[in-house]
């Protein structure tokens, strides 16, 4: 289990209080057979293949291990320390070098018949093998290649500068380190291109004061053209690039560019690439508070982001490896699995495996930090199994409940519990135990997946005991199928016995009755409460037969809505039925009949006589419009009512409509004393006798005379009125009235002259048009016929004499076919047009030959 790695590592971030930084790697010890090996021996080197591991020890043994650390094979190689192990890509061939300067290369598939199981071939150290080719170090860098006879051919790639101690080969590039002596290192790292057989460069070491045997160089290829070099506390990243042809001359075809170089805080024991980042294994020395000497601290594994002139630290972990207090920088190694983010930290008594944290690790870290919501989201995104999701979700809900955030906990139940009805019921009972059923009520399943009805009833009863409004809200929101309706109805009825006027409970009971299709009971409650939903209930469930005896109640509640509903559904509740129900409430009857009349003047004609009294009693402003629009109300009855109530305007209208205009005019003048209205009335009737009566009545009343002078100019000659005015009578605004009369007269004259000019101009224009038309020629050809004999108007022999008459109406006749002239001598008319009364047409052309 990767969780056991907590025993092997302590994150530096965890030492800081309230740290929220998530580690990048997880760790475990390579246990099983490795632990037993390292109890008796010590690890000196290791190499990693995708299928297995090869571990070398101080006692000269090589162990093949599976990925879990179990020993699969053991080889006795040398009595001294194993320095390096190299495997080819297939993992079938191995090269091993030991401290005594010997190399053993063999196939792992042919292990029989030899001591230790390997077939030996001795070479100087160290070694790098890829089966068909391998290189060895020492005083020379030798390349071994198989020829076509399957024999090994040896080539010297480098010699004469010192001891070759580290070799890394990738594709066509070989990198190695040269040491002049074990205490002073003045040389560097050389890179050789095996395809061109050229040495490309020599990368010098920065700090030459460190002993090369105590602080060895670390080499690692990131890819086929990028080499990472670690020396002491210095890191260089070298990129091998192709040289431009113009620059080559005698130079190698490739060159090396140092793309990044920086110093680290601690000494480097190993390097490995991680995408575009770098994994560094550090040997750490720290100063003691009690002693002046430095002491060896736990090694560190850092992930850094290289920059051109520095780096950015991504994460840093201190590793608690066994016997770290006794280890030197050279005792640690870092190996990695190409293609996998697996890193092996090798020390003499311990091997720790570091691996990139996956989504499961991320989720576990979030749970440890009590970041439950983020963990839940991470689990959803990574599509983990349902059990994992539920486990995280339940942990989150438990955390929220412990915090007392019951509403959030209930809301999260929807996402976490999903379709698991058993978990839902468990949570409901838990919320009941802590007295928080209200919190979870609004989030319960209510669709196709549902809990047992008893669960919903339990929650409704809880609300009914403590919160009537909340109970009513649930009844409105929850489908009735969730619970036993009759059980809840009985519970509500029991509570109404204690509080019979509670409107919330009554409204809720009506809703329950509605769902139970007991509409009559629901309607009674709504009407009793005057609830706005009563009209919706009636329409939705067609309850018109149930409201025939409740029309008064409906109108008392909302007159406008009730009348509109009744008029919209006359086919279900007749007008006669409504009038019968409202007979004792005339004010309501008037509202109903008034709206009926507005919709259709003829529908309620049998009630127009009754409406006269209703308008007079409750709505006089609409009486006169009603009398004007109705053709069914009895005029005598209306006149009687209006005269009884002294409604002058209405009486005047009725008198005029009945033909008694003189009496109507008299009432206007005597009772209303409104000359303008009297004049307007006389204009409407356009009766000379009425004008005479109006003048006679007004002749001794100066204000009336002024009104007449201002208004009668277009209907009656003002001279008639002026001649009848007594001399010496003082008339207000007389001058203005006379000026107006003169102005109106001049205006009439101007209008007449203007009309005369227009008439003359139009007559002249039409006369000219007629003259031009009559002066035009008329085409006569062979197709023209005589309108009398229907023969061709022209003779077949044009040499003969002929005579033709052509009229303006375009009718043509032979002269001999025309009837005798009429009463006007010398004037001939078209007898066709004369017969049709289209007016006479005189002959415009007489053709003779």
ABEGO torsion letter per residue (X at the ends): XAAAAAAABBBAAAABBGBABBBABBBBBBBEAAAAAAAABBBABBBBBAABBBBBBAAGBBBBBBAAGBBABBBBABABBBABBBBBAAGABBBBBBAAGBBBBBBAABABGBBGGBBBBBBBOBBBBAGABBBBBEABBBBBBBBAAGBBBBBBABBGAEBBABBBBBEABBBBBBBABAABBABBBBBBBAAAGBBABBBBBABAABBAAABBBBBBBABAABBBBBBEABBBBBBBBBBBAAAAEABBABBBBBABBBBBABBBABBBBBEABBBBBBBBBBBBAABABBBBBBBBBBBBBBBAAEBBBABBBBBBBBGAAABBAAABBBBBBBGBBBBBBBBAABBBBBBBBBAAAAAAAAAAAGBAAAAAAAAAAAGBBAAAAAAAAAAAAAAAAAAGBAAAAAAAAAAAAEABAAAAAAAAAAAAAAGAAAAAAAABBABABBBBAAAAAAAAAAAAAABAAAAAAAAAABBAAABBAAAAAAAAAAAAAABAABAAAAAAAAAAAAAAGBAAAAAAAAAAAGBAAAAAAAAAAGAAAAAAAAAAAAAAABAAAAAAAAAAAAAABBAAAAAAAAAABAAAAAAAAAAAAAABAAAAAAAAAAAAAAAAAABAAAAAAAAAABAABBAAAAAAAAAAAGBAAAAAAAAAAAGBAAAAAAAAAAAAGBAAAAAAAAAAAGBAAAAAAAAAAAAABAAAAAAAAAAAAAABBAAAAAAABBBGBBBBGAAAAAAAAAAAAAAAAAAAAAAAAAAAAAAAAAAAAAAAAAABBBBBBAABBBAAAGBBABBABAABBBBBBBBAAGBBBBAAABBBBBABBGBBBBAAAAAAGAEBBBBABBBBX
